[in-house]
């Protein structure tokens, strides 16, 4: 179980059920929770079909991060190899 502390006080006129951004989360032992732990705790409360949607979204984020990393690597390789590919001595290979 986790206690959520937003880092902002709730005024008397503010709705305690209002959505707010979470800045700090503490478990029952008083230890600060990681984002992964918070996601786990929140997901445990969801019905199975909604928990599967969370899992699918996490999978999408992982794949997107991998694609971005691969694209960065390709761009770095292209920049380094440009001098090798684009030179007058290598023009004969441009027509192959």
Secondary structure, 3 states (H helix, E strand, C coil): CEEEECCCCCCCCCCCCCCCCCCEEEECCCCECCHHHHHHHHHHCCCHHHHHHHHHHHHHHHHHHHHHHHHHHHHHHHHHHHHHHCCHHHHHHHHC
